[in-house]
């Protein structure tokens, strides 16, 4: 994955986490953790 794609994915996840934080902070934390673990696994595998 190149740097531009990586930056776009991180920006989209950050926006999603910010919007869900307004609705329910617990859901926001869950999404953030799942996204971080998913991105880490993807980077380690590729």
C-alpha positions, 0 to 999 in steps of 0.5 A: 500500500502506498503512502497516499492510500494509507493516508486516505484510509486513516482519514476515513477511519478518523472521520468515522470515529469522530462522527460515532463519538457524537452518538455513542463513545463506546461504539467509537472506541470499538470502531477505533480498536477494530480499525487499528488492529485491522490496519496493523494486520494488513500491513504486517501481512503485506 
